[in-house]
């Protein structure tokens, strides 16, 4: 964690550099400045390619961070997404064909993405990873990684559920094949044995609600529902009411709706991996790579989480959630 924090500090420091010379500086027209206000470095294009599905508000926060970094760095940001691994890989290839200056990509389905990442590297395009692929990014030759260790996050959630008195946890997996989701529930289970993985079709929210409702009606021993994303947590709250269950809802990841639900008590807490920071650092690091030759992380992941948001600190986060940044 200490290494990760120091690498994050590098990003902050690097963006405040100003061009200088032994004689005390150069005129603005002679060398582009690199400052914390807005860069005047040459325009560059960065492709941000995620595995987001339609309507998943988590990715709106990631994208907001990337957009803010792009605005500061004079970067043209091209955002695309597809939850299907091979289709996401095709989006990477399209970015390669456009000869973008850098690619930021999620690696939630690393096997599907490997050939596309290899193609980008062979084309001389720097690639950084975010959010998914912690166990695979280095093996794939990716330069940096921004996100949380999902197994550690799951373990932290398991400990918190256990200390909170949970008896049986339903861990709702809404995207099969996503290594991050598998790692989260595995981490929970390693700390809290009474955890059951429950797969739903995340592309069909009405069916998600129906499936959770039915499960809660069938198994009255479930007293905790753990969602792996904000929209699914909000749906789980509806299922709890519909089923007549007394189960409490917990979640990974945040949104303005989740923040509101924590405030009113319908969601107990959220594991926060700071998605805004993931998008921001991914784009900013590619700008640093292009304009100052920096590679952030020193071969180690830059961790953005986990942290917990609950009734004790939700008010501190609420104002940022309203702006779409938490």
Secondary structure, 3 states (H helix, E strand, C coil): CHHHHHHHHHHHHHCCCCCCCCCCCCCCCCCCCCCCCCCCCCCEEEEEEECCCCCCCHHHHHHHHHHHHHHHHCEEEEEEECCCHHHHHHHHHHHHHCCCCEEEECCCCHHHHHHHHHHHHHCCCEEEEECCCCCCCCCCCCCCEEECCHHHHHHHHHHHHHHCCCCCEEEEECCCCCHHHHHHHHHHHHHCCCEEEEECCCCCHHHHHHHHHHHHHHCCCCCEEEECCHHHHHHHHHHHHHHCCCCEEEEECCCHHHHHHHHHCCCCCEEECCHHHHHHHHHHHHHHHHHHCCCCCCCCCEECCCEEECCCCHHHHHHHHCCCCC
